[in-house]
Amino acid sequence: MKKLLILLCSVGAILSQSYNHPLPNIIGYRIVPSTQLGCWSELDIFWDMEFISEDERELIKKKIIQYELHRDEGYPPLVSIKQKNGSSLNYHIVKLPSDTFWRD
């Protein structure tokens, strides 16, 4: 019985190491003071990846707004977008300080 338990633990450890998880892409954003009248702040997202479509950008923007509004309620900073081929793209949203500058 003891040998069987050791064998099952060994096989479980080997299989868990061989499973490849896709690494999430990181999207940074910051909230900066607005220059327009009637608005206190603006969302500045650093789109570093060129392969993100406009629909995906809109979805990520909505998720960032939800995260900012509901962060205290345990809303996760992860965005998962299902692709047409069945795979999913994962994004981790990271809030940057407002004094961080982005170079084009």
C-alpha beads as a LAMMPS data file, in Angstrom:
LAMMPS data file: protein, C-alpha beads

104 atoms
103 bonds

1 atom types
1 bond types

-500.0 500.0 xlo xhi
-500.0 500.0 ylo yhi
-500.0 500.0 zlo zhi

Masses

1 110.0

Atoms # bond

1 1 1 0.000 0.000 0.000
2 1 1 2.845 2.355 0.881
3 1 1 4.606 1.646 -2.426
4 1 1 1.401 2.320 -4.349
5 1 1 0.974 5.666 -2.589
6 1 1 4.570 6.672 -3.379
7 1 1 4.094 5.625 -7.018
8 1 1 0.893 7.672 -7.368
9 1 1 2.541 10.738 -5.798
10 1 1 5.523 10.409 -8.146
11 1 1 3.353 10.108 -11.246
12 1 1 1.233 13.064 -10.114
13 1 1 4.334 15.215 -9.624
14 1 1 5.707 14.279 -13.039
15 1 1 2.416 14.980 -14.833
16 1 1 1.911 18.313 -13.103
17 1 1 5.349 19.495 -14.233
18 1 1 4.814 18.486 -17.860
19 1 1 1.588 20.512 -18.307
20 1 1 2.323 23.774 -20.086
21 1 1 0.299 26.791 -19.013
22 1 1 0.290 29.710 -21.453
23 1 1 1.851 32.735 -19.824
24 1 1 -0.442 35.754 -19.576
25 1 1 0.416 38.929 -21.447
26 1 1 0.889 41.949 -19.209
27 1 1 -1.014 45.160 -19.906
28 1 1 -0.080 48.214 -17.888
29 1 1 -2.399 51.114 -17.257
30 1 1 -2.501 54.252 -15.179
31 1 1 -5.084 56.779 -14.141
32 1 1 -3.950 60.295 -14.972
33 1 1 -5.514 63.709 -14.365
34 1 1 -7.722 64.783 -17.237
35 1 1 -7.119 67.877 -19.319
36 1 1 -10.752 68.012 -20.445
37 1 1 -13.456 69.881 -18.566
38 1 1 -15.995 67.827 -16.653
39 1 1 -13.763 64.798 -16.202
40 1 1 -11.494 64.220 -13.197
41 1 1 -9.264 61.524 -14.619
42 1 1 -8.545 59.453 -17.707
43 1 1 -7.532 55.869 -18.261
44 1 1 -4.166 55.564 -20.039
45 1 1 -3.556 51.997 -21.275
46 1 1 -0.174 50.940 -22.632
47 1 1 -1.018 48.855 -25.694
48 1 1 2.343 47.233 -26.362
49 1 1 0.989 44.312 -28.379
50 1 1 -0.006 44.925 -31.988
51 1 1 -2.060 41.750 -32.408
52 1 1 -4.930 42.887 -30.153
53 1 1 -8.059 43.660 -32.159
54 1 1 -10.331 46.629 -31.436
55 1 1 -13.003 44.366 -29.926
56 1 1 -10.444 42.823 -27.576
57 1 1 -9.135 46.270 -26.626
58 1 1 -12.663 47.400 -25.765
59 1 1 -13.226 44.289 -23.654
60 1 1 -9.920 44.777 -21.828
61 1 1 -10.771 48.438 -21.218
62 1 1 -14.123 47.423 -19.687
63 1 1 -12.401 44.830 -17.485
64 1 1 -9.915 47.448 -16.248
65 1 1 -12.781 49.773 -15.343
66 1 1 -14.579 46.927 -13.540
67 1 1 -11.362 46.079 -11.698
68 1 1 -10.889 49.677 -10.572
69 1 1 -14.499 49.953 -9.404
70 1 1 -14.747 46.547 -7.691
71 1 1 -11.184 45.799 -6.591
72 1 1 -12.118 45.761 -2.904
73 1 1 -14.752 43.105 -3.603
74 1 1 -12.123 40.638 -4.808
75 1 1 -12.397 41.254 -8.550
76 1 1 -9.349 39.520 -10.144
77 1 1 -6.826 41.479 -12.261
78 1 1 -6.943 38.795 -14.955
79 1 1 -8.685 38.945 -18.320
80 1 1 -9.302 35.808 -20.359
81 1 1 -10.534 36.183 -23.953
82 1 1 -11.790 33.160 -25.864
83 1 1 -10.584 32.929 -29.448
84 1 1 -12.605 31.585 -32.385
85 1 1 -10.402 28.496 -32.576
86 1 1 -11.253 27.513 -28.970
87 1 1 -8.050 28.693 -27.328
88 1 1 -7.945 31.586 -24.905
89 1 1 -5.629 34.541 -24.467
90 1 1 -4.863 35.607 -20.922
91 1 1 -3.953 39.124 -19.874
92 1 1 -2.794 40.341 -16.477
93 1 1 -3.654 43.996 -15.900
94 1 1 -1.180 45.970 -13.814
95 1 1 -1.814 49.442 -12.441
96 1 1 1.215 51.713 -12.784
97 1 1 1.896 54.889 -10.806
98 1 1 0.537 58.037 -12.416
99 1 1 4.029 59.508 -12.757
100 1 1 5.162 56.649 -15.054
101 1 1 5.735 57.815 -18.611
102 1 1 5.386 55.796 -21.796
103 1 1 7.684 56.281 -24.771
104 1 1 6.398 55.617 -28.277

Bonds

1 1 1 2
2 1 2 3
3 1 3 4
4 1 4 5
5 1 5 6
6 1 6 7
7 1 7 8
8 1 8 9
9 1 9 10
10 1 10 11
11 1 11 12
12 1 12 13
13 1 13 14
14 1 14 15
15 1 15 16
16 1 16 17
17 1 17 18
18 1 18 19
19 1 19 20
20 1 20 21
21 1 21 22
22 1 22 23
23 1 23 24
24 1 24 25
25 1 25 26
26 1 26 27
27 1 27 28
28 1 28 29
29 1 29 30
30 1 30 31
31 1 31 32
32 1 32 33
33 1 33 34
34 1 34 35
35 1 35 36
36 1 36 37
37 1 37 38
38 1 38 39
39 1 39 40
40 1 40 41
41 1 41 42
42 1 42 43
43 1 43 44
44 1 44 45
45 1 45 46
46 1 46 47
47 1 47 48
48 1 48 49
49 1 49 50
50 1 50 51
51 1 51 52
52 1 52 53
53 1 53 54
54 1 54 55
55 1 55 56
56 1 56 57
57 1 57 58
58 1 58 59
59 1 59 60
60 1 60 61
61 1 61 62
62 1 62 63
63 1 63 64
64 1 64 65
65 1 65 66
66 1 66 67
67 1 67 68
68 1 68 69
69 1 69 70
70 1 70 71
71 1 71 72
72 1 72 73
73 1 73 74
74 1 74 75
75 1 75 76
76 1 76 77
77 1 77 78
78 1 78 79
79 1 79 80
80 1 80 81
81 1 81 82
82 1 82 83
83 1 83 84
84 1 84 85
85 1 85 86
86 1 86 87
87 1 87 88
88 1 88 89
89 1 89 90
90 1 90 91
91 1 91 92
92 1 92 93
93 1 93 94
94 1 94 95
95 1 95 96
96 1 96 97
97 1 97 98
98 1 98 99
99 1 99 100
100 1 100 101
101 1 101 102
102 1 102 103
103 1 103 104
